[in-house]
Amino acid sequence: MRYAIVLIAVAGLACSEAISTPVIVRSYAHIDESHDVEWLESIAGSMERAEALRPPSGLARNAKSIRINAYARLGALGTEASLAALDRIEQQAKGHSLTPETRPMGIRYHPCWSYSDAGMEPLAQTARPDGVTYAVILSRILGKDDLFLTWSDTPDDKTSWARPRLIPNPVHQRITEPMLAFINDHTLVFAYVQEEVNYANHQPGSSPPHPVKTLQDFTIDIREVLRDRDGDGWTDIEEARLGLDPDNPDTDGDGIPDGMDPCPNFALPPNHDAQDDIQILQRAFFATFGLSDAHHLLLIQPGSIKVHVWGYRGPVIYLDEPREWREEHGPGAVFVRWSLSRTADDATVAFSSYVGPLAAISENVHLRNIRGRWTVVERQIISVS
């Protein structure tokens, strides 16, 4: 791997808080060679600190990959201190809710390190007389281009916005001039200009046709969008998207409410966490996706060994028929498949992720049994499309 040389401020990243002058570090090489457990833990455990080490360019040179490298380096060290650091990172990640009360505006990280991250900002917003501001945003976090409703009492505070709730009305990406207004206390109207290009009569070699612009609008019933009959954290509309039961707060019956369950349609079998293969897959999954800080829906393809994952902030749904999903919802979802090969003390989990044409990756995560603990020690990129 070629290493980029980047200029960073070490304050808040290195072990010594007293160091504050800029220094030159080779981010990837420095991680791969470091024995500084405290420094590696600070990077693997924080996207913000990993971002500070991110080189200015390069396909795999991003904060997500930096965190994975630091996590794997702690495993490769295999010391009592480095394994304890891994335990702390994992324990902290297990405490995340899938349906938190608030979710800040700003960058939404994609779960795949090769895929660009997107900003999440209001398309349009409006305030009620009582001062509560409502906003509509566009995102793919639930598997397709969707509109979501969010709100805040203090809209200038980016951390105060409510977790976006799915709006059922379908839209296309090419929308302009969005507007949002109240009709009454419980009803909003969202208006926008839809741009569509008709290629039916387009002659090859001629200039592309100009988009046809049409004014569209629909009403948003806030009560319908927020309805959560079983009180599990997912709205009824979101449960329909995820294939969950809106009248049962624990769809798979494993004792974990759907809003807290990373795998809400897969029940934990007895002694699930005690099996070596399960521990291997859980840690490999965490290294590959959990360190991304992404909230996107992941759809697991048939043939993958079913495991109850942890540490990921979005829903992980096991599919029986991926084709049916594509036919119903179209492009935008992240499809994942994995397989496992191992010996008594070494294991490799092969991951493939597919978002769409020219948006697929495959990678191997290598683990070793160290002191009775299956531990990620290396991530190997196999192919990128």
C-alpha positions in Angstrom: 0.0 0.0 0.0 1.3 3.5 -0.8 1.1 5.9 2.1 0.2 9.6 1.8 2.0 12.2 3.8 -0.4 14.6 5.4 -0.1 17.6 7.7 -2.2 17.4 10.9 -2.4 19.0 14.3 -1.6 16.4 17.0 -3.4 18.1 19.8 -6.2 15.8 21.0 -4.9 12.9 19.0 -1.6 11.9 20.5 -1.2 10.7 24.0 0.3 13.9 25.3 -2.2 16.7 25.4 0.7 19.1 25.7 1.7 18.6 22.0 -0.1 21.2 19.9 2.3 22.0 17.1 1.7 20.6 13.6 3.8 17.7 12.6 4.2 15.5 9.5 2.9 12.0 9.9 2.3 9.2 7.4 -1.2 8.3 8.6 -1.4 4.7 7.3 2.2 3.8 7.9 2.1 5.4 11.4 -0.9 3.3 12.4 0.5 0.1 10.9 3.8 0.6 12.8 2.4 2.0 16.1 2.7 0.3 19.5 0.9 3.2 21.2 -2.3 1.5 22.4 -3.8 4.7 23.8 -3.4 6.6 20.5 -4.7 3.7 18.4 -7.7 3.3 20.7 -8.5 7.1 20.4 -8.6 6.7 16.6 -10.5 3.4 16.3 -13.0 4.7 18.8 -13.7 8.1 17.3 -14.7 9.1 13.7 -13.8 12.7 14.6 -10.2 11.8 15.4 -9.9 9.5 12.4 -11.1 12.4 10.2 -8.2 14.5 11.5 -5.8 12.0 10.1 -7.6 11.6 6.7 -5.3 12.2 3.7 -6.6 14.7 1.1 -7.3 12.1 -1.5 -7.2 8.4 -2.3 -9.9 5.7 -2.7 -9.4 3.8 0.5 -7.8 6.7 2.4 -10.7 8.0 4.4 -11.7 8.1 8.1 -13.6 4.8 7.9 -10.6 3.0 6.6 -8.3 4.7 9.1 -10.5 3.5 12.0 -10.5 0.0 10.6 -6.8 0.0 10.3 -6.3 1.3 13.9 -8.8 -1.4 15.2 -6.9 -4.1 13.3 -3.6 -2.9 14.5 -4.7 -3.2 18.2 -5.7 -6.8 17.4 -2.4 -7.5 15.7 -0.5 -6.2 18.8 -2.3 -8.9 20.8 -1.2 -7.5 24.2 -3.3 -7.5 27.3 -3.5 -3.7 27.0 -4.5 -3.7 23.3 -7.1 -6.4 23.8 -8.6 -4.4 26.7 -8.7 -1.4 24.4 -10.7 -3.4 21.8 -13.1 -4.5 24.5 -13.7 -0.9 25.5 -14.3 0.2 21.8 -16.8 -2.7 21.3 -18.6 -2.1 24.5 -19.1 1.5 23.7 -20.5 0.6 20.2 -22.9 -1.9 21.6 -24.7 0.9 23.5 -26.0 2.7 20.4 -29.7 2.9 19.8 -31.1 2.4 16.3 -33.9 4.9 17.0 -32.4 7.7 19.1 -34.5 10.7 19.9 -32.2 13.1 18.1 -29.8 12.7 15.1 -27.6 15.7 14.2 -27.8 17.4 10.8 -24.6 17.1 8.8 -22.6 14.3 7.3 -24.2 10.9 6.9 -21.5 8.3 6.6 -22.0 5.5 4.1 -21.4 2.0 5.5 -19.0 1.1 2.6 -15.6 2.7 2.8 -15.4 3.1 -1.1 -18.7 5.0 -1.3 -18.9 8.8 -0.8 -20.6 10.2 2.2 -23.5 12.5 1.9 -24.6 15.6 3.8 -28.0 15.7 5.4 -29.5 19.1 5.4 -33.1 20.4 5.1 -34.6 20.6 1.6 -37.2 23.0 3.0 -38.4 24.0 6.5 -41.1 25.9 8.2 -42.0 27.0 11.7 -45.2 26.6 13.6 -46.5 29.5 15.7 -45.2 27.8 18.8 -41.7 28.0 17.5 -41.1 24.3 16.5 -39.5 24.1 13.1 -40.3 21.2 10.8 -38.0 20.2 7.9 -38.0 17.7 5.0 -34.8 16.0 4.0 -33.8 13.6 1.2 -31.8 10.5 2.1 -31.1 6.8 1.1 -30.6 5.5 4.7 -33.6 3.2 4.3 -32.7 1.7 1.0 -33.9 4.1 -1.7 -34.4 7.8 -2.4 -36.8 8.9 0.3 -38.1 12.0 2.0 -38.0 12.2 5.8 -39.6 14.5 8.3 -37.6 16.0 11.2 -38.1 18.9 13.7 -36.4 21.0 16.3 -37.3 23.6 19.0 -33.8 25.1 18.4 -33.1 24.7 14.7 -29.8 26.6 14.7 -28.4 23.8 17.0 -27.6 21.1 14.5 -27.5 18.5 17.3 -31.1 19.2 18.4 -32.9 17.8 15.3 -35.2 14.7 15.9 -34.4 11.4 14.2 -35.8 11.7 10.7 -39.0 9.7 10.2 -39.8 8.2 6.8 -42.5 9.9 4.7 -44.4 7.4 2.5 -44.6 9.6 -0.6 -42.2 8.5 -3.4 -40.0 11.1 -5.1 -37.2 11.2 -7.6 -33.8 12.7 -7.0 -34.2 15.5 -9.6 -36.3 17.9 -7.5 -35.8 21.6 -7.3 -37.4 24.6 -5.6 -38.7 22.7 -2.6 -41.1 24.5 -0.3 -42.8 23.5 3.0 -45.7 25.1 4.7 -48.3 24.4 7.4 -52.0 23.9 6.4 -53.0 23.3 10.1 -51.3 22.1 13.3 -51.0 18.6 12.0 -50.7 18.9 8.3 -47.9 20.2 6.1 -47.8 20.7 2.3 -44.6 19.9 0.5 -44.2 21.5 -3.0 -41.4 21.1 -5.5 -40.5 21.1 -9.1 -39.8 17.7 -10.6 -37.4 17.5 -13.5 -37.7 14.5 -15.9 -35.9 13.9 -19.1 -37.8 12.0 -21.9 -35.4 10.1 -24.1 -38.2 8.3 -26.0 -37.7 10.4 -29.2 -34.1 11.4 -28.6 -32.0 10.9 -31.7 -28.5 9.5 -31.2 -25.8 12.1 -31.7 -28.1 15.0 -31.0 -28.0 17.2 -28.0 -29.7 15.7 -24.9 -33.3 16.8 -24.5 -34.1 19.5 -22.0 -35.7 18.3 -18.8 -39.5 18.7 -18.5 -40.3 20.5 -15.3 -43.6 20.0 -13.5 -44.9 21.4 -10.2 -45.7 18.7 -7.7 -47.1 18.8 -4.2 -48.5 16.5 -1.6 -49.7 16.8 2.0 -47.9 15.4 5.0 -50.0 14.3 7.9 -47.6 14.5 10.9 -49.6 12.2 13.0 -49.5 9.5 10.3 -45.7 9.9 9.8 -45.1 9.6 13.5 -47.6 6.8 14.3 -45.9 3.9 16.2 -48.6 1.5 17.3 -46.3 -0.9 19.2 -44.0 1.8 20.7 -40.8 0.1 19.6 -39.1 3.2 18.1 -39.8 2.5 14.5 -42.8 4.1 13.0 -45.5 2.0 11.3 -44.3 3.3 7.9 -40.7 2.4 8.6 -41.7 -1.1 9.9 -43.5 -1.7 6.6 -40.3 -0.8 4.7 -38.2 -3.1 7.0 -40.7 -6.0 6.9 -41.4 -5.8 10.6 -44.7 -6.2 12.5 -46.1 -2.8 13.5 -48.3 -4.4 16.2 -45.4 -6.3 17.9 -42.6 -4.4 19.5 -40.3 -7.5 19.2 -41.0 -8.9 15.7 -38.5 -11.8 16.0 -39.4 -12.6 19.7 -35.8 -12.6 20.9 -36.5 -10.2 23.9 -34.9 -7.1 22.2 -37.3 -4.4 21.1 -37.1 -3.8 17.3 -35.9 -0.2 17.9 -32.9 -1.5 19.8 -32.3 -4.7 17.8 -29.7 -4.5 15.0 -31.2 -7.7 13.5 -34.9 -7.3 14.2 -36.0 -10.2 11.9 -33.5 -12.7 13.2 -33.9 -14.3 16.7 -31.0 -15.2 18.9 -30.6 -19.0 19.1 -29.5 -20.5 22.5 -25.8 -20.1 23.4 -25.5 -17.9 20.3 -22.6 -15.9 21.5 -20.6 -18.8 22.8 -19.9 -20.3 19.4 -16.6 -19.5 17.8 -18.0 -19.0 14.3 -20.5 -16.5 15.7 -17.8 -14.5 17.5 -15.7 -14.5 14.4 -18.5 -13.1 12.2 -19.6 -10.6 14.8 -16.2 -9.0 15.1 -15.5 -9.1 11.4 -18.8 -7.4 10.7 -18.1 -4.8 13.4 -14.7 -4.0 11.9 -16.2 -3.8 8.4 -19.4 -1.8 9.0 -19.7 -0.9 12.7 -16.7 1.5 12.6 -18.4 3.5 9.8 -20.9 5.3 12.1 -23.4 4.7 9.3 -27.2 4.4 9.9 -28.0 2.9 6.5 -30.2 -0.2 6.1 -28.1 -3.3 5.3 -29.8 -6.1 3.4 -28.0 -9.5 3.9 -28.2 -11.8 0.9 -29.2 -15.5 1.2 -26.3 -17.9 1.7 -24.7 -15.7 4.4 -24.4 -17.4 7.8 -27.0 -15.7 10.0 -25.6 -14.0 13.0 -26.9 -11.4 15.4 -24.5 -8.6 14.8 -23.7 -5.7 17.2 -22.1 -2.3 17.1 -23.8 -1.1 13.9 -26.2 1.9 14.1 -28.6 0.9 11.4 -31.0 -2.0 10.8 -29.6 -5.3 9.4 -32.3 -7.3 7.6 -31.9 -10.8 6.4 -33.5 -11.3 3.0 -35.1 -14.4 1.4 -35.6 -12.8 -2.1 -33.4 -9.9 -3.0 -35.0 -9.7 -6.4 -38.3 -8.9 -4.8 -36.8 -6.0 -2.9 -35.2 -4.5 -6.0 -38.4 -4.8 -8.0 -40.4 -3.1 -5.2 -38.0 -0.4 -4.1 -35.5 0.1 -7.0 -31.9 1.1 -6.5 -30.1 2.5 -3.5 -30.0 -0.3 -1.0 -26.7 -1.8 0.3 -26.7 -5.6 -0.3 -24.1 -7.6 1.7 -22.9 -11.2 1.5 -20.3 -13.0 3.6 -18.6 -16.3 4.0 -16.3 -17.9 6.5 -13.2 -20.1 6.3 -11.1 -21.0 9.3 -8.7 -23.3 11.1 -8.4 -23.8 14.9 -6.7 -20.4 15.4 -7.1 -18.4 12.2 -10.1 -17.3 10.3 -11.0 -15.2 7.2 -14.4 -13.6 6.6 -15.0 -12.6 2.9 -17.4 -9.7 2.5 -19.0 -8.5 -0.7 -21.1 -5.3 -0.8 -23.2 -4.1 -3.7 -24.9 -0.8 -4.1 -25.3 -0.7 -7.9 -23.4 -0.9 -11.2 -19.8 0.2 -10.7 -20.5 0.4 -6.9 -19.3 -2.9 -5.5 -16.5 -4.0 -3.3 -15.0 -7.2 -1.9 -12.7 -7.6 1.0 -11.3 -10.1 3.4 -11.1 -9.7 7.2 -8.5 -11.8 8.9 -8.9 -12.9 12.6 -6.7 -14.8 15.0 -7.5 -16.6 18.2 -5.5 -14.6 20.8 -5.7 -15.5 24.4 -9.0 -17.3 23.8 -10.5 -14.2 22.0 -11.2 -14.1 18.3 -9.6 -10.8 17.2 -9.4 -8.9 13.9 -5.8 -8.5 12.9 -6.0 -7.4 9.2 -8.3 -6.1 6.5 -7.4 -6.9 2.9 -9.1 -5.2 -0.1 -9.7 -7.7 -2.9 -11.6 -5.7 -5.5 -13.4 -2.4 -6.1 -15.8 -1.7 -8.9 
